[in-house]
Amino acid sequence: MVLYELRTGAPAILRRDAQALFQSTRTCCRRYASSTATEELEQTSSFSTPDPSEDIIKNYDPIARSRKRSVQLPPSRYQFRPPKYYRGPLHPHQPPHPSDPSSREFIPGPFTLPRLEQTYESTIAPDLMTLTYTHFPPGYRAPEKSERLRTWRGDSPYFKNRPLRGPRGGDALRLLRKPITFRNIPRITGVTIHSMVKEAKEDSAYLHVAGMVMQAISNVKVKTHVAKSSVAQWGLREGKYISATAHLKQEDAFHFLSKCVDVVLPRIKDWKGLKGSTGDSSGNLNFGLTPEAVALFPEIEINYDMYPPKMIPGCNIIIHTTARTDRDARLLIRAIGFPFYGKLVD
């Protein structure tokens, strides 16, 4: 029965496949161009051009041709160097944009796309704008604010043309806080890691180990600092190297913060978080890590035998943001994953 169906059905199957193949071939070979288009095609090709004679090849000298030119290019034409100092917007020599490779502030990259930066762009930034949004209904008039700088009032001739005075209660002037819109959402601009190595005044090996540890966890070159003056109580002598600093930007800063939030800080026993009073009133927050916490970084833990345990330093970490107040900076850092404890001081 099976052989009979195979013998009777095989011709029909072959006939259907052949018909489909013929239809596809006829569609591919169909011409849609007009008949006049073929007349405009060139009959010759560049591949059919004969090669130049050997005399032309031997006599060709590009250096001699350039010397025969009447106008020579100046030697400094392609050696442009931007000005070292910025002398204002009206100066005739303006520095190029930081995105220009010839700029002194040019930083190549980004070479990676950190997950923390993706989370900021997709989730944290819209949430921050929603949390800090202030609605003003139609017809709203903002109340008049008191003068930021006080004028000199009186009949004394010494008050004339004098600069305005600061507010009462202190010399520091508070920063002006603009409403947060999609143009000025707080974001992280960089991270600074600083380590003060007291033992380096007696043995420079401690500073070498501190520099190696900081360079391993930050992926940037570390800069060392010397004591500017001698302090007998602390045993400091002028000119001695006592500290090291690493400045992280762009993806290095995001990678470092993500390592802190996901790997290091959860493994610290009884870690409460960042103190609520931290901050410099300008949107920059800082916290410290002990030598035991620094040893929990993956770069140190996997090569723990490379660093003497007693020489691993502690460090102070400063997170730089574009926020104008500590409250806005705290919202940003808390959204990343850093907890806060204690009384919050704005």
C-alpha positions in Angstrom: 0.0 0.0 0.0 2.8 2.4 0.9 4.7 1.6 -2.3 1.6 2.2 -4.4 1.0 5.7 -2.8 4.7 6.5 -3.3 4.6 5.5 -7.0 1.4 7.5 -7.6 2.3 10.6 -5.5 5.9 11.1 -6.5 5.1 12.5 -10.0 2.7 15.1 -8.5 5.3 16.2 -5.9 8.1 16.6 -8.6 5.7 18.5 -10.9 4.8 20.9 -8.1 8.5 21.6 -7.1 9.5 22.1 -10.7 6.7 24.6 -11.2 7.7 26.6 -8.1 11.3 26.6 -9.3 10.3 27.9 -12.7 8.2 30.7 -11.2 11.1 31.9 -9.0 13.5 31.8 -11.9 11.2 33.8 -14.1 10.8 36.4 -11.4 14.5 36.8 -10.9 15.2 37.1 -14.6 12.5 39.8 -15.2 13.8 43.2 -16.3 12.3 46.3 -15.0 14.8 48.8 -16.6 13.9 50.7 -19.7 15.5 49.8 -23.0 17.2 53.2 -23.2 19.1 52.6 -19.9 21.4 50.0 -21.5 22.4 52.5 -24.2 23.9 54.9 -21.6 26.2 52.3 -20.1 29.9 52.7 -21.0 31.4 50.1 -23.1 34.9 50.4 -21.7 36.0 49.7 -18.1 38.9 51.0 -16.0 40.3 47.5 -15.8 40.9 47.6 -19.6 43.1 50.7 -19.3 46.7 49.8 -20.1 49.4 50.2 -17.5 51.7 53.3 -17.6 55.1 52.8 -19.4 58.2 51.9 -17.4 59.8 55.3 -18.2 57.0 57.2 -16.5 57.2 54.9 -13.4 61.0 55.3 -13.2 60.9 59.1 -13.6 58.1 59.6 -11.1 59.5 61.5 -8.1 56.9 63.0 -5.7 59.5 64.8 -3.6 60.9 66.6 -6.6 57.4 67.5 -7.7 56.6 69.1 -4.3 59.8 71.1 -4.4 58.9 72.6 -7.8 55.8 74.2 -6.3 56.0 77.9 -6.0 54.0 78.0 -2.7 55.1 75.8 0.1 52.9 74.9 3.1 54.1 76.5 6.4 55.9 74.0 8.7 53.4 74.6 11.6 50.3 74.1 9.5 49.5 70.7 10.9 51.1 71.2 14.3 48.3 73.1 16.0 48.4 73.3 19.7 45.5 74.8 21.7 46.2 77.7 24.1 47.3 76.6 27.5 45.2 79.2 29.4 41.6 80.3 28.7 41.6 84.1 28.4 37.9 84.7 28.0 35.2 84.4 25.3 36.4 87.6 23.5 40.0 86.5 23.0 40.9 85.8 19.4 42.4 82.4 20.2 39.7 80.1 21.5 40.4 76.5 22.7 38.7 73.7 20.8 35.8 71.8 22.3 36.8 69.0 24.7 35.5 66.5 22.2 38.1 67.6 19.6 41.2 65.3 19.7 43.4 68.4 19.5 42.0 69.8 22.8 44.0 69.6 26.0 40.9 68.3 27.8 40.2 65.6 25.3 39.6 62.2 26.9 39.3 59.2 24.5 36.4 56.9 25.0 34.0 55.7 26.1 35.3 52.2 25.4 32.6 50.5 27.5 29.0 51.1 28.6 28.8 50.4 32.3 25.6 48.9 33.6 25.3 51.6 36.2 25.3 54.3 33.6 22.7 52.5 31.6 20.5 52.3 34.7 21.0 56.0 35.3 19.9 56.9 31.8 16.9 54.6 31.7 15.6 54.7 35.3 17.4 56.9 37.8 17.3 60.2 35.8 13.5 60.1 35.0 12.8 59.2 38.7 14.9 62.1 40.0 13.1 64.5 37.7 9.8 63.2 39.0 10.8 63.4 42.7 12.1 67.0 42.4 9.4 68.3 40.1 7.5 71.4 41.3 4.2 72.2 39.7 3.1 75.9 39.3 -0.5 76.3 38.2 -1.4 79.0 35.7 -1.4 82.5 37.1 1.1 81.6 39.9 3.3 84.4 41.0 6.5 83.6 42.9 6.9 85.5 46.2 9.5 88.2 46.4 12.8 87.0 47.8 14.9 89.0 50.1 18.1 90.5 48.6 20.9 88.1 48.4 23.6 90.7 49.1 22.9 93.6 51.5 23.4 97.2 50.5 25.2 99.7 52.7 22.6 102.0 54.1 23.5 105.4 55.6 24.7 108.8 54.9 28.4 108.1 55.3 30.5 108.9 52.2 32.4 105.6 52.7 29.2 103.6 51.7 29.2 105.0 48.2 30.4 102.6 45.5 31.3 99.9 48.0 30.7 96.3 47.1 27.6 94.7 48.5 27.8 92.8 51.8 27.1 89.1 52.4 24.1 87.8 54.4 24.0 87.9 58.1 25.2 85.0 60.2 28.3 84.0 58.2 30.7 84.8 55.4 29.7 81.8 53.2 27.1 82.5 50.5 24.6 79.8 49.8 24.5 78.4 46.2 21.5 79.4 44.1 19.4 76.3 43.4 17.6 76.3 40.0 14.5 74.1 39.4 15.5 70.7 38.1 14.5 70.1 34.5 15.5 67.6 31.9 18.5 69.8 31.2 20.1 69.8 34.7 19.3 66.5 36.2 22.0 65.7 38.8 24.6 63.2 37.6 27.9 61.8 38.7 30.9 63.7 37.2 33.8 61.8 38.9 35.2 60.0 42.0 38.3 60.9 44.0 40.1 58.3 46.1 42.5 59.7 48.6 44.7 57.8 51.1 46.9 59.3 53.8 49.7 56.9 54.7 51.2 57.9 58.0 53.7 55.0 58.0 55.3 56.4 54.8 57.2 59.0 56.7 59.4 56.2 58.1 59.2 53.6 55.3 58.4 54.5 51.7 57.3 50.9 51.0 53.9 51.7 52.6 53.3 54.4 50.0 54.4 52.1 47.2 51.9 49.4 48.3 49.2 52.1 48.8 49.7 53.3 45.2 49.6 49.8 43.8 46.4 49.0 45.7 44.7 52.3 44.6 45.7 51.8 41.0 44.4 48.3 41.0 40.9 49.2 42.3 40.6 52.4 40.3 42.2 51.6 37.0 43.8 55.0 36.8 47.3 56.4 37.4 47.8 57.5 41.0 49.4 60.8 42.0 51.5 61.1 45.2 51.7 64.2 47.4 54.4 65.6 49.7 54.1 67.4 53.0 54.1 71.2 52.5 55.3 72.0 56.0 56.8 70.2 59.0 54.6 69.3 62.0 56.6 68.1 65.0 53.6 66.7 66.8 52.7 64.4 63.9 56.3 63.6 62.9 55.9 65.2 59.5 58.8 66.6 57.6 58.6 69.0 54.7 59.1 67.3 51.3 58.3 63.8 52.5 55.8 61.7 50.4 52.8 60.9 52.7 49.6 60.5 50.6 48.3 59.3 47.2 45.2 60.4 45.2 43.4 58.9 42.2 40.8 60.8 40.1 38.3 58.7 38.3 36.1 60.0 35.4 33.5 58.7 33.0 33.3 54.9 32.8 36.0 54.4 35.4 33.9 56.2 38.0 30.8 54.2 37.2 32.7 50.9 37.3 34.2 51.8 40.7 30.8 52.8 42.2 29.1 49.7 40.9 31.9 47.5 42.5 31.4 49.3 45.8 27.6 48.9 45.7 27.4 45.3 44.4 30.6 43.6 45.8 32.4 45.5 48.5 29.9 47.2 50.8 27.4 44.3 51.2 30.3 42.2 52.5 31.2 44.7 55.3 29.8 43.4 58.6 27.6 45.9 60.4 28.0 48.6 57.8 25.3 51.2 58.4 25.9 53.3 55.3 26.8 56.9 54.6 26.4 59.4 57.4 23.4 61.7 56.9 25.5 64.8 57.7 28.1 64.1 55.0 28.5 66.6 52.2 30.1 70.0 51.5 26.8 71.8 50.8 27.7 71.8 47.1 26.5 68.4 46.0 29.7 66.3 46.8 29.5 63.4 49.3 32.3 61.4 50.9 32.8 58.3 53.0 35.7 56.2 54.2 36.8 52.6 53.9 39.0 50.7 56.4 41.9 48.6 55.2 39.8 45.5 55.8 37.1 46.9 53.5 39.7 47.8 50.8 40.9 44.2 50.8 37.4 43.1 49.7 37.8 44.6 46.2 38.0 41.8 43.6 41.3 43.1 42.2 42.9 42.8 45.7 41.2 39.6 46.8 42.2 37.6 43.8 45.9 38.7 44.2 45.9 38.9 48.0 49.4 37.4 48.3 50.8 40.2 46.2 50.1 42.9 48.8 51.3 42.6 52.4 48.2 42.6 54.6 49.6 45.1 57.1 50.5 47.6 54.3 47.0 47.7 52.7 45.8 51.3 53.4 42.4 52.7 54.1 41.0 55.4 51.9 38.6 58.3 51.7 36.2 58.4 48.7 34.6 61.6 47.4 31.7 61.4 44.9 31.4 64.5 42.8 28.0 65.3 41.3 26.4 68.2 39.5 23.8 68.8 42.2 23.8 72.2 43.9 22.6 70.9 47.3 23.3 67.9 49.5 19.7 66.9 49.3 19.7 66.4 45.6 23.1 64.7 45.7 21.7 62.3 48.4 18.7 61.5 46.2 21.1 60.5 43.4 23.4 58.5 45.6 20.5 56.7 47.3 19.0 55.8 43.9 22.4 54.2 42.9 22.3 52.0 46.1 24.1 53.7 48.9 22.1 53.8 52.2 22.2 56.7 54.7 21.8 56.6 58.4 21.4 59.3 61.2 20.0 62.7 60.9 19.9 64.1 57.4 21.4 67.5 57.1 20.6 69.5 53.9 
